[in-house]
Amino acid sequence: MAFVNQTRIPATYMRGGTSKGVFFRLQDLPARCQQPGPARDALLLRVIGSPDPYGKQTDGMGGATSSTSKAVILSKSTRPGHDIDYLFGQVSIDQPFVDWSGNCGNLSAAVGPFAISNGLVDAARVPRDGICTVRVWQANIGKTIVAHVPMTGGEVQETGDFELDGVTFPAAEVQLEFMDPAEEGDGEGGGAMFPTGQVVDDLDVPGIGTFKATLINAGIPTIFLNAADIGYTGTELQDAINGDAAALARFETIRAHGALRMGLIKSLDEAAKRQHTPKVAFVAPPAAYAASSGKQIGAADVDLLVRALSMGKLHHAMMGTAAVAIGTAAAIPGTLVNLAAGGGERASVRFGHPSGTLRVGAEARQAGGQWTVTKALMSRSARVLMEGQVRVPGDSF
């Protein structure tokens, strides 16, 4: 029997925010994988170790969670005013598909550092010391992200004293600006900020109930619910929900009906192949709780509580794109997020999540009775974990 050799592909394994993934330069991918299609998807599935019926991704680079089953492809941008194009793939753990329908806000923090270190940013724009501003085109959703990356001695600074709940060790701060997060883009996530035209809707979910919901397209399409309406307090940690198969099934049903209401899918059965978007999150007023690390969070430490699900499971912290949605919704009076935070107009919000707290800001303005958000801002950190080459069997893509 003949056996094929493994193919070696240059890659970097990076943490960005509370996620990590495998980063590639587009030019380093095999020729047939440099274009969207089955070959590219097959390659990324094999790199990450999916589909894995055991749910462990032992034979790949994935970490068997939605936060660690990710791939990024970067290239120099031909778009005016941008340095790089950023394409994100959420790799399913147990099913044979890659979801390209949204961005990863956490890994967005690693995009600038990777691009600088790998020669994708014009050297004339990279200072030896100080801050390098990297203008990123997020190709999945057709949006601009501006990353402010610290430089020391001509290299990306990765170590520092910036602490991020959900990440064990401190690192250098990377500030991110998500430009026009709720304006219509030309990617799959583009659309009106409130697809239904309302800041709060009655979402009817047959067999489960009718819930107040804020359906928003900002950062990533998100369905916000009141925790109390679905039987929760907003202080839950992962085990309280991820160990409850019936609860996860209810959330998926709610998500599917929300996606239909938002116009993201045309039939409910399409939701199974679009697991990355929309997200489902539930909010509650401030309350004290113990984070997953044991850290005590006081009611006075936060403006509200938020818990969010990603790829069918409660997230261990908060997705960066969902944080953009939270900041945007908090800035718009009358949304469920805004009401949970006490109502009124606000430029920033600090929310509690399972791993601790996070602050996110949004610049909102009202004109002609309509709210617009010009940017959302947050800080993250990023670090190279390993670099070199990944190997996959030559017949796997």
Helices and strands as residue ranges (DSSP letters): E 6-16, E 19-25, G 26-28, G 31-33, H 38-48, G 66-68, E 70-76, E 84-91, E 98-99, H 108-117, G 123-125, E 130-138, E 143-152, E 155-156, E 174-179, E 201-205, E 209-217, E 221-226, G 227-230, H 238-242, H 245-261, G 268-273, E 279-284, E 289-290, E 296-297, G 299-301, E 304-310, E 313-314, H 320-330, H 336-340, E 348-353, E 356-367, E 370-380, E 382-393
